[in-house]
Amino acid sequence: MSPRQPKDFRRWVRVRLWVLGGVFVAVFALLAGRAVDLQIFERQFLTQRAQREIVREVEIAPQRGIIYDRNQVELALSLETDSVYARPVAVKDPRHEGLRLAKALGTDAKPVIRRLTGKRHFVWLERRVDPEQAQAVKALEISSVGLVKEPRRFYPYTDLACHLLGFAGIDAKGLEGLEREYDKVLRGKGHTVTRARDALGRTFLLTGGSSGRMTQGRDLILTIDKSLQYQVEKILASAVKRWKAAGGQAVILSPVTGEILAMASLPAFNPNVYQDYPRDTYRNRCVTDPYEPGSTFKLFMAAAALDSGRITMDQRFDCEEGSWQMGGRTIHDTHPYGKLNLGEIVKFSSNIGAAKVAIDLGSKRLYTTLKAFGFGQPTGVDLPGESRGILRPVLGLKPLELANIAFGQGVAITPLQLAAAVGAIANGGVLMKPYVVKAVVDGSGTLVSETQPQAMRRVLSAAEARLLGEMMQMVTEPGGTGAGIQVPPFKVAGKTGTAQKVKPEGGYSQSEYMSSFVGYLPAEDPQAVILVVIDTPHGRHYGGTVAGPAWVAMAKAALKTLGVHRAPLSPPLLKAKAPAAPLVRPVSAPDPALAVAKGLVPDLTGLTLRQVLALAGSRHLAVTATGWGRVSGQSPAPGTPLKKGQGLQVRLTPPSQGGA
């Protein structure tokens, strides 16, 4: 080796060391820089990405409030059920696991396999499964599949009051009926469940509502009586079956308060499995579907006549022996009649008589009365999808069109509009706003809000309403079109209706009818207004024959529910133009009107709510009432000096078995 070689070798080694050191320094600097970049500049991004990898927040639908009937029987409630989810990114064999899961869930395998395929970190496999399905899935012990608690809407009485209640969808959002109308009240607040997993996919952290009590919405207390609703639906279904009809509707309401006690429509559906039924069955036809009412509309022709003061009770109209040519058309009566007064026109349901009265009154007078009774406008009931009906304005109406309206053709109304309007007659001429929700309460039962009876307007004087009620009683007397509609010992005030259905191509069908009966009882002290409509009956079509028996059965059920066991004691109804007699109290009781006149709180014991409202109205007093029947308690006490704007609280209870 030459003397220079060691020196060159040492220099070469030093160069290599410098190069290697530089590489190490560069690599260290690069790693340090990357560490700084990851820790500072990309920290938020990487943290979020890591959370997406191992942490999953699942939105859980809120638990909806309970819907009760007026006696706090649960009609709709939410139950905790299991929902099945999966992490497709962690599924090794989607086909194999999908087949196992589909068998456990009792469903088609293809959609399950499709959901398990891919790189997603969360998918729902099945929402709100039965306990047996949940147990079967759990038994598979698939690490990438789990269960989480969710509320499921449940209707314990299946199709009972289905059109009133409606239903809520898979995400606990109200879609129909009260569930939709009061969705914000019932819905409550949702929450999230957080799940964290380790590298093997095992859950090591669980927080959120699945392990605690769910947040619940507020509860509704309805005016509906569950027992009466059940009976009404059963009676209506029997009538529809008896007459092989396309459907039917029924409404029962309190004429004094406007509370709806029962409302039914057929065909029905089961809200627990609403997706199995045609969408057409979801409609509450009592509020959504207007129809031509036929002869029940003669009541409002008669109301216009009484209110006008132009028609007297002894004035007679020639009914042309059953056939009358007018405007190129012939108006017919079912039976030939000669000259009839207004009461007889209603009793015998004369189309010709009604037409002549309407023409005598004029379109403006008739239209004003019909509008006052609420036709052509929503009632304002707290249910979705309410129809206004069809009521043409008076301008341009020809005499024939006016005549048709008088007996219920050329005008369309909803069953609820008709029931509410007849309720005004029963309520002494005051139209009340119908409603279904009596109160809103929170989960602890504390009252949040309460619906008070709301008088819309006076449509008739008390004397006119009483006189019209007498005409309605004549309908159910011998010779009337509703002669067979009796509920002894109670007197019935009502009106039959037999309307030809409008054909889709125009004109009226000669074979399809809407048969109805509407009325109230007891006639002397009305407690319930009842309407029954049978759509397209076969065999017979007259309202008294088809709808009448169902009306009687519903009336008996309503009276029993309301605790009305005996007909009220009152003087005989006065006929013709005689003034209406006041309702009397026992001689031993002080006169409430006299007490009010003296500026004292009257003794209201034994009075009906309608009588209390009449007394309070004379002094503009606010009345708050609870219960049904007659006054059994009050505040302030009788004899207390009345103050301006004084509020009266009364408690009503049904009469005893032996009471009046």
C-alpha positions in Angstrom: 0.0 0.0 0.0 1.3 3.4 -0.9 1.8 6.2 1.7 -1.1 8.1 0.1 -3.7 5.4 0.4 -4.5 5.7 4.1 -4.9 9.4 3.7 -7.3 9.0 0.8 -9.2 6.3 2.6 -9.7 8.4 5.7 -10.9 11.3 3.5 -13.3 9.0 1.7 -14.6 7.7 5.1 -15.1 11.2 6.3 -17.1 12.1 3.2 -19.3 9.1 3.6 -19.9 10.0 7.2 -20.8 13.5 6.3 -23.2 12.3 3.6 -24.7 9.7 5.9 -25.1 12.3 8.6 -26.6 14.7 6.2 -29.1 12.0 5.1 -30.0 11.4 8.7 -30.4 15.1 9.4 -32.5 15.5 6.3 -34.7 12.5 7.2 -35.0 13.7 10.8 -35.9 17.2 9.6 -38.4 15.8 7.2 -40.0 13.6 10.0 -40.0 16.6 12.4 -41.6 18.8 9.8 -44.2 16.2 9.0 -44.8 15.7 12.7 -45.3 19.5 13.1 -47.6 19.5 10.1 -49.7 16.6 11.5 -49.8 17.9 15.0 -50.5 21.6 14.2 -51.7 22.2 10.7 -53.6 19.0 10.0 -54.6 18.2 13.6 -58.3 19.1 13.1 -58.7 17.2 9.9 -57.0 14.1 11.3 -59.0 14.2 14.5 -62.2 14.4 12.6 -61.1 11.5 10.3 -60.1 9.4 13.3 -63.5 10.1 14.9 -65.2 9.0 11.7 -63.2 5.8 11.8 -63.9 4.8 15.4 -66.7 7.1 16.6 -70.2 7.1 15.2 -73.0 9.5 16.3 -76.4 8.1 15.4 -79.5 10.4 15.4 -82.3 8.8 17.4 -85.9 9.9 16.7 -87.6 11.5 19.7 -90.2 9.7 21.7 -93.6 11.2 20.9 -96.1 12.1 23.5 -99.1 9.9 24.4 -102.6 10.6 22.9 -105.4 9.9 25.4 -109.2 9.8 25.1 -111.2 12.1 27.4 -111.0 9.5 30.2 -107.2 9.2 29.7 -107.3 5.9 28.0 -104.1 5.5 25.8 -105.0 5.6 22.1 -101.4 6.2 20.8 -98.1 5.8 22.6 -94.4 5.1 21.9 -92.6 1.9 22.9 -88.9 1.3 23.0 -87.8 -1.2 20.3 -84.5 -2.3 18.8 -83.2 -1.2 15.4 -80.5 -3.1 13.6 -77.4 -1.3 12.1 -74.1 -2.5 10.5 -70.6 -1.2 9.7 -70.1 -2.3 6.1 -66.4 -1.3 6.2 -65.8 -4.0 8.8 -67.8 -6.8 7.1 -65.4 -9.4 5.6 -68.0 -11.5 3.7 -71.1 -9.4 2.9 -72.9 -12.2 1.1 -72.4 -14.8 3.9 -73.3 -12.4 6.7 -76.2 -10.9 4.6 -77.8 -14.4 4.2 -77.5 -15.0 8.0 -79.0 -11.6 8.9 -81.8 -11.9 6.3 -82.8 -15.2 7.8 -82.8 -13.7 11.3 -84.8 -10.7 10.3 -87.2 -12.7 8.1 -86.6 -10.5 5.1 -85.2 -10.7 1.5 -81.5 -11.2 1.5 -80.7 -9.1 -1.6 -81.2 -5.6 0.0 -79.4 -6.8 3.2 -76.4 -7.9 1.2 -76.4 -4.7 -0.8 -76.3 -2.6 2.4 -73.4 -4.6 3.7 -71.4 -4.1 0.6 -69.1 -1.1 0.5 -66.9 1.1 2.6 -69.5 3.0 4.6 -69.1 3.2 8.4 -72.9 3.0 9.2 -76.1 1.8 7.7 -79.5 0.8 9.0 -80.4 -2.8 8.2 -83.9 -2.8 9.8 -85.7 -0.2 11.9 -87.8 -1.0 14.9 -87.8 -4.8 14.8 -89.8 -7.3 16.9 -88.1 -8.6 20.1 -87.8 -12.1 18.5 -85.9 -10.6 15.5 -83.6 -8.6 17.7 -82.8 -11.7 19.8 -82.1 -13.7 16.6 -79.7 -10.9 15.3 -77.9 -10.7 18.7 -77.4 -14.5 18.7 -75.5 -14.3 15.4 -72.7 -12.4 17.3 -71.5 -10.5 14.3 -69.1 -7.9 15.5 -69.9 -5.4 12.7 -73.7 -5.5 13.4 -75.4 -4.0 16.5 -78.7 -3.0 18.0 -79.8 0.5 19.2 -83.0 1.5 21.0 -85.5 3.6 19.1 -89.1 4.6 19.9 -91.9 3.0 17.8 -95.4 4.4 17.5 -98.0 2.0 18.7 -101.8 2.1 18.4 -103.1 -0.4 20.9 -106.7 -0.5 19.5 -105.5 -0.9 15.8 -108.0 0.9 13.6 -110.0 2.6 16.3 -110.2 6.3 15.6 -107.6 5.8 12.9 -108.7 8.8 10.8 -108.6 11.0 13.9 -105.3 9.8 15.2 -103.5 9.4 11.9 -100.0 8.0 12.1 -96.3 8.9 12.5 -93.6 7.7 10.0 -90.4 5.8 10.5 -88.6 8.9 11.8 -91.4 9.8 14.3 -92.7 12.6 12.2 -96.5 12.9 12.1 -97.9 12.3 8.6 -101.7 12.2 9.0 -104.5 13.1 11.5 -103.7 14.5 14.9 -100.2 13.1 14.7 -99.6 15.6 11.9 -101.7 18.5 13.2 -100.0 18.4 16.6 -96.6 17.1 15.4 -94.6 19.9 17.1 -96.4 19.3 20.4 -96.1 15.5 20.3 -92.6 15.2 18.8 -90.4 16.4 21.7 -86.6 16.6 21.2 -84.4 14.0 19.5 -80.9 12.9 20.7 -77.8 11.1 19.5 -76.2 7.9 20.5 -72.3 7.9 20.4 -70.5 4.6 19.8 -66.7 4.3 19.9 -64.9 1.1 18.6 -61.3 -0.2 18.9 -59.2 -1.6 16.1 -61.0 -4.9 16.3 -64.4 -3.3 15.9 -65.5 -3.8 19.5 -67.6 -1.2 21.3 -65.6 0.3 24.2 -67.6 3.5 24.8 -71.4 4.1 24.7 -73.1 7.4 25.6 -76.4 8.9 24.9 -80.1 8.2 25.1 -80.0 4.5 24.4 -78.9 3.8 28.0 -81.2 6.4 29.6 -84.8 7.6 29.4 -85.7 9.1 26.1 -86.9 12.7 25.8 -90.7 12.6 25.4 -93.0 15.1 23.7 -96.2 16.5 25.4 -99.4 14.5 25.6 -102.8 15.2 24.2 -106.1 14.6 25.9 -108.9 14.4 23.4 -112.6 15.1 23.6 -113.2 11.6 22.1 -114.7 8.9 24.3 -113.0 5.6 23.4 -116.0 3.4 24.4 -118.4 5.6 22.4 -116.0 5.8 19.4 -115.8 2.0 19.4 -119.6 1.6 19.4 -120.0 4.2 16.7 -117.5 2.5 14.4 -119.1 -0.9 15.0 -122.6 0.4 14.3 -121.4 2.3 11.1 -119.5 -0.8 9.9 -122.7 -2.9 10.4 -124.8 -0.4 8.4 -122.3 -0.3 5.6 -122.2 -4.0 5.4 -126.0 -4.3 5.7 -126.5 -2.0 2.7 -123.4 -3.2 0.7 -122.4 0.4 0.6 -119.1 2.0 -0.6 -118.5 3.6 2.8 -119.9 5.8 5.5 -119.3 8.6 8.0 -120.6 9.4 11.4 -120.1 12.4 13.7 -121.2 12.9 17.3 -120.6 16.3 19.0 -121.8 18.3 21.9 -123.9 21.3 20.7 -123.2 23.3 23.8 -119.4 23.1 23.7 -118.5 21.9 20.2 -116.5 18.9 21.6 -116.4 16.0 19.1 -117.3 12.9 21.1 -116.9 10.5 18.2 -116.0 10.7 14.5 -115.8 7.7 12.2 -115.2 7.1 8.5 -115.2 4.0 6.4 -113.2 2.4 4.8 -110.6 2.4 7.7 -107.0 1.3 8.1 -104.6 0.1 10.8 -102.1 2.9 11.6 -99.6 0.3 13.0 -99.1 -1.0 9.4 -100.4 2.0 7.4 -98.1 1.2 4.6 -100.1 -1.9 3.8 -103.2 0.2 2.9 -104.0 2.4 -0.1 -103.4 6.1 0.5 -107.0 6.7 -0.3 -108.0 5.1 3.0 -106.0 7.6 5.1 -108.5 10.4 4.4 -110.8 11.5 7.2 -113.8 12.0 4.9 -115.8 13.7 7.7 -113.6 16.8 7.1 -111.9 16.3 3.7 -114.7 15.1 1.4 -117.6 17.5 0.6 -120.8 15.9 -0.8 -124.2 17.2 -1.9 -126.4 16.9 1.3 -129.8 16.6 -0.3 -132.8 17.2 1.9 -130.9 17.8 5.2 -130.2 21.2 3.6 -133.9 22.1 3.9 -133.3 22.9 7.5 -131.3 25.9 6.5 -133.8 27.0 3.9 -136.3 27.0 6.8 -133.8 28.8 9.0 -133.5 31.6 6.4 -137.3 31.8 6.2 -137.7 32.1 10.0 -134.9 34.7 10.2 -136.3 36.8 7.4 -139.6 37.4 9.1 -141.3 37.3 5.7 -142.6 33.7 6.0 -145.2 33.0 8.7 -146.0 29.6 10.1 -149.5 29.6 8.7 -148.4 30.7 5.2 -148.9 27.8 2.7 -147.1 26.9 -0.5 -148.7 25.0 -3.4 -146.6 21.8 -3.9 -148.3 21.1 -7.2 -149.2 17.5 -6.3 -145.7 16.3 -6.7 -144.5 17.7 -10.1 -143.6 21.3 -11.0 -142.2 22.6 -14.2 -139.5 25.3 -13.8 -136.9 26.7 -16.1 -137.3 23.9 -18.5 -136.8 21.3 -15.8 -139.3 19.3 -13.7 -138.9 19.3 -9.9 -140.4 16.2 -8.3 -141.6 15.2 -4.8 -141.5 11.6 -3.6 -145.2 11.8 -2.8 -147.9 14.3 -4.1 -148.7 17.1 -1.8 -151.1 20.1 -2.1 -150.5 23.2 0.0 -148.1 22.9 2.9 -146.8 25.3 5.5 -143.1 25.6 6.3 -143.2 23.0 9.1 -144.9 20.5 6.8 -142.4 21.2 4.0 -139.7 20.1 6.4 -141.7 17.2 7.8 -142.6 15.7 4.4 -139.4 16.9 2.8 -141.1 18.5 -0.2 -138.6 19.6 -2.8 -141.2 21.8 -4.5 -142.2 23.5 -1.3 -138.5 24.2 -0.4 -137.8 25.6 -3.9 -140.8 28.0 -3.7 -139.8 29.2 -0.2 -136.2 29.8 -1.5 -137.4 31.8 -4.5 -139.7 33.8 -2.3 -136.8 34.6 0.0 -134.3 35.5 -2.7 -130.7 34.4 -3.2 -129.1 37.1 -1.1 -131.2 36.2 2.0 -130.6 32.4 1.6 -126.9 32.9 0.9 -126.4 35.1 4.0 -128.0 32.4 6.2 -126.0 29.6 4.7 -122.7 31.5 5.3 -123.7 32.3 8.8 -124.2 28.6 9.5 -120.6 28.0 8.3 -121.1 26.6 4.8 -118.5 27.4 2.2 -115.8 27.9 4.8 -113.8 25.7 7.2 -115.1 25.1 10.6 -111.7 25.6 12.1 -111.5 22.1 13.6 -108.0 21.1 14.8 -107.7 18.4 12.1 -105.6 18.6 8.9 -107.0 18.7 5.4 -110.4 20.3 6.1 -112.4 21.3 3.0 -114.3 24.5 2.7 -117.0 22.8 0.7 -118.7 24.5 -2.2 -121.1 27.4 -1.9 -121.5 29.5 -4.9 -121.9 33.3 -4.5 -125.4 34.7 -4.9 -124.6 36.9 -7.9 -125.8 35.4 -11.2 -127.9 32.6 -9.6 -130.9 31.6 -11.7 -134.2 30.7 -10.0 -133.7 27.1 -10.9 -130.2 27.1 -9.3 -131.6 28.7 -6.2 -134.4 26.1 -6.0 -131.8 23.3 -6.3 -129.7 24.7 -3.4 -132.9 24.8 -1.2 -133.1 21.0 -1.4 -129.4 20.3 -1.3 -128.2 20.2 -4.9 -125.6 22.4 -6.4 -123.9 22.9 -3.0 -121.3 20.6 -1.3 -120.6 20.4 2.4 -118.6 18.2 4.7 -120.2 15.9 7.3 -118.6 18.0 10.1 -120.0 21.3 8.7 -123.5 19.8 8.7 -123.2 18.4 12.3 -121.8 21.8 13.5 -124.6 23.7 11.8 -127.3 21.5 13.3 -125.5 21.9 16.6 -126.2 25.6 16.3 -130.0 24.9 16.1 -129.7 22.6 19.1 -127.7 25.3 21.0 -130.4 27.9 20.9 -129.0 29.5 17.7 -125.3 29.8 18.7 -122.7 28.2 16.4 -119.9 26.6 18.3 -116.4 25.8 17.0 -115.8 22.1 16.9 -112.6 20.7 18.4 -110.9 17.4 19.2 -108.1 18.2 21.5 -109.3 19.1 25.0 -105.9 19.7 26.7 -102.1 19.4 26.3 -100.2 18.1 29.3 -96.5 17.4 29.9 -95.0 14.1 31.0 -95.7 14.7 34.7 -99.4 15.4 34.0 -99.2 19.2 34.4 -101.6 21.1 32.3 -99.9 23.1 29.5 -103.0 24.4 27.7 -106.7 23.7 27.6 -109.2 24.3 24.9 -112.2 26.3 26.0 -115.6 26.2 24.1 -115.7 29.0 21.5 -118.9 30.5 20.3 -118.4 31.6 16.6 -121.6 33.7 16.2 -125.4 33.7 16.7 -127.1 32.5 13.6 -130.7 32.4 14.9 -132.6 33.9 17.8 -133.4 31.4 20.6 -137.1 31.5 19.7 -136.3 30.8 16.0 -134.0 28.0 16.9 -136.7 26.5 19.2 -139.3 26.8 16.4 -137.0 25.1 13.9 -136.3 22.4 16.5 -140.1 21.8 16.6 -140.2 21.3 12.9 -137.4 18.8 13.2 -139.4 16.9 15.8 -142.3 16.7 13.3 -139.9 14.8 11.0 -139.8 11.9 13.4 -143.5 12.0 14.2 -146.0 9.8 12.3 -146.2 10.8 8.7 -142.7 12.4 8.7 -139.9 11.0 6.6 -138.1 9.9 9.8 -141.1 8.5 11.5 -139.3 5.3 12.5 -136.4 7.1 14.2 -137.4 7.0 17.8 -135.4 6.7 21.0 -138.1 6.4 23.8 -138.6 8.1 26.2 -136.6 10.8 24.5 -137.9 13.1 21.8 -135.8 13.3 18.7 -135.3 16.3 16.4 -133.8 15.5 13.0 -133.9 15.5 9.3 -133.6 12.8 6.6 -131.5 13.3 3.5 -131.4 11.3 0.2 -129.1 12.9 -2.3 -128.4 11.7 -5.8 -124.6 11.4 -6.4 -123.0 13.5 -9.1 -121.6 11.5 -12.0 -118.0 12.1 -13.0 -119.0 13.1 -16.5 -121.7 15.5 -15.1 -125.3 15.2 -14.2 -126.9 13.1 -11.5 -126.9 9.4 -11.1 -130.2 7.6 -11.0 -128.9 4.6 -9.0 -126.3 6.0 -6.6 -127.2 8.0 -3.5 -125.9 9.5 -0.3 -128.3 8.5 2.4 -128.2 10.4 5.7 -129.9 11.4 8.9 -128.9 14.2 11.2 -130.5 15.2 14.5 -130.1 15.8 18.2 -131.6 14.6 21.4 -133.1 15.0 23.9 -135.0 17.5 21.9 -136.0 19.5 25.0 -132.4 19.7 26.3 -130.0 18.7 23.6 -126.9 16.8 24.7 -125.7 15.2 21.5 -125.8 16.0 17.8 -125.5 12.9 15.6 -125.0 12.6 11.9 -124.9 9.3 9.9 -124.1 9.2 6.2 -124.1 6.0 4.1 -122.3 6.3 0.8 -124.0 4.4 -2.2 -126.2 1.9 -0.4 -127.8 -0.9 -2.4 -131.3 -2.2 -2.2 -132.8 1.0 -0.7 -131.6 4.6 -0.6 -134.0 6.7 1.6 -132.1 8.4 4.5 -134.7 7.4 7.1 -134.6 3.7 6.1 -130.8 3.4 5.5 -129.2 5.7 7.9 -132.0 5.9 10.5 -131.5 2.6 12.3 -127.7 3.3 12.7 -128.6 6.8 14.0 -130.9 5.3 16.7 -128.2 2.8 17.8 -125.6 5.6 18.1 -128.0 7.8 19.9 -128.6 5.1 22.6 -124.9 4.6 22.9 -124.3 8.4 23.2 -127.0 8.9 25.9 -125.5 6.0 27.9 -122.0 7.4 27.7 -123.2 10.9 28.7 -125.2 9.5 31.6 -128.6 10.7 30.3 -131.1 8.2 31.6 -134.4 10.0 31.6 -136.0 12.6 29.4 -135.7 16.1 30.9 -138.7 17.7 32.6 -140.0 20.7 30.6 -143.3 22.2 29.5 -144.8 21.0 26.2 -143.3 22.6 23.2 -145.3 25.5 21.8 -146.4 25.4 18.2 -146.6 27.9 15.4 -145.7 31.6 16.2 -146.1 31.4 20.0 -143.1 32.7 22.0 -140.8 30.1 23.4 -141.3 29.2 27.0 -138.3 29.6 29.3 -136.7 26.5 30.8 -138.0 26.1 34.3 -136.2 25.2 37.6 -137.8 23.6 40.7 -139.9 26.1 42.7 -137.7 25.7 45.7 -134.6 27.0 43.9 -134.0 30.8 43.7 -134.3 32.4 40.3 -130.8 32.8 38.8 -131.9 35.6 36.5 -133.2 37.6 39.4 -129.9 37.1 41.3 -127.9 38.3 38.3 -130.2 41.3 38.0 -129.4 42.1 41.6 -125.7 41.9 40.9 -125.2 38.6 42.8 -123.6 35.3 41.7 -126.6 33.1 41.0 -127.1 29.5 42.3 -126.3 27.5 39.1 -127.0 24.1 40.7 -128.9 21.8 38.3 -128.6 24.0 35.3 -127.2 22.8 31.9 -124.1 24.5 30.5 -126.3 26.1 27.8 -128.4 27.8 30.5 -125.3 28.9 32.4 -123.9 30.5 29.2 -127.2 32.3 28.5 -127.1 33.8 32.0 -123.5 34.7 31.8 -124.0 36.3 28.4 -126.4 38.9 29.8 -123.6 40.2 32.0 -120.6 39.4 29.8 -119.3 36.9 32.3 -116.5 34.4 31.4 -117.5 30.8 32.1 -115.0 27.9 32.5 -116.7 24.4 32.6 -115.4 20.9 33.4 -117.3 17.7 33.0 -120.7 16.8 31.5 -124.4 17.0 32.5 -125.7 19.6 34.9 -124.0 21.9 37.4 -123.1 20.2 40.6 -120.5 22.8 41.9 -119.5 26.4 41.2 -117.1 29.1 42.1 -117.7 31.8 43.4 -120.4 30.7 45.7 -124.0 31.8 45.2 -124.8 35.2 46.6 -121.3 36.6 46.1 -121.4 40.1 44.7 -120.7 40.1 40.9 -117.7 42.1 39.7 -117.1 43.5 36.3 -115.5 40.8 34.1 -116.2 38.2 36.8 -115.2 34.6 35.9 -117.5 31.7 36.8 -116.2 28.2 37.2 -118.7 25.4 37.1 -118.4 21.6 37.5 -120.8 19.4 35.6 -121.8 15.9 36.4 -124.2 13.5 34.6 -127.5 13.1 36.3 -128.0 10.1 38.5 -130.0 7.1 37.4 -133.1 8.4 38.9 -132.5 12.1 38.1 -134.1 14.3 35.5 
